[in-house]
Amino acid sequence: MTTLIAGLILFLGVHSLSIINEPLRNRLHASLGEAAFKGLYSLASLAGLLLIIWGYGAARLDPTVIYTPPGWLRHLSMLLLVPVFPLLFATYFPGKIKDKLGHPMLAAVKLWALAHLLANGMLHDVLLFGSFLAWAVVDRISMKRRTQRPITTLPANKANDAIAVIGGLGVYVVMVLWAHQWLFGVAPV
């Protein structure tokens, strides 16, 4: 469990630099330069992600039950997960979805985390998905008080919403029917 917690602290900590101290982030970016800053940021994020994967896998071998969700919550969870990939696509294919939500990736993270908390009640699940949910909520709130950095996206286009929805739903189907089992050893259906 320690490895999972360390990974969450490193990964979400790096991703919280703007939340906690935007001036420090800007000073580091300016002093290191764009390439070095992004390189170090990416390396720290990757290290955190690898620790999360390793720690979560180890924690699954010795699970601690926190709660046992009723079976019907799995159905609700599957429903909540339907828009997750379209929202992720909408982040990089800007259209009306992105205009309405502002930050579709954070909405996707919140839905993903909430859906998994509804369907899973082990301690390692609560730590992983609860941490991501809390981070996404705090990050979204903090965005109201800080300057937004642009995200590299395709040019805004009317077709982008269709691409986001169709592409995202396609990835959802692949994830549900095959990839989730292959990647995580758990078949959602």
Steps between C-alpha positions, in 0.01 A plus 500: 500500500795730565605480135149593384490797737849614393396479136183699563696766687758528223258489204229722645760720671666580168156562347413727794792739463275762337233447767739539792749756371450643152782758543747221589388302194552807281845569650609138445370512145686824431828396664515149353359583160205338327667175393676429831192589705273278291760223506533503879123534541447201271764288675354572843149428370614174342678394819185575699284309253729197512492505881119522490479201264746296702349597836141442385593158362671405826209630709255288299684189623414580863168689483329673791125537466366846588149452362315258277302684232165353397497337157278766341775759550706319237231587246498863611879500484497372141253775408715771663800377302332541158593870458855466639682432173292747296592764759868409474479529121317833533799638690714475187225533235345829611138566414175566683572234761819677605329841484222382732720318752815709486715213626367172364803302616433588863134406453617167355733437795221578748253266327763226466598521866142523631386206287785285630431601861137395458598156369805422716533507875851380576744728681733521200204597277389771741855637519554500124164621374427720801834679456435565132146621570617736774784628281269567203252690719774712658666564162171613343431736791854639486469577129258778585778697669795440270594576142437209269780373285397401149476131417629396161194392305376471147332813367140542618263347249133401482602142418709469816201421721404212269859377503510522881170317548551229237868446578440509875210255485711270282778500758241441777370190321853366446583568866187328630513198271873433496759755613400533867545126549828503308642806677370454854394136526138595576214450257241777551220285353 
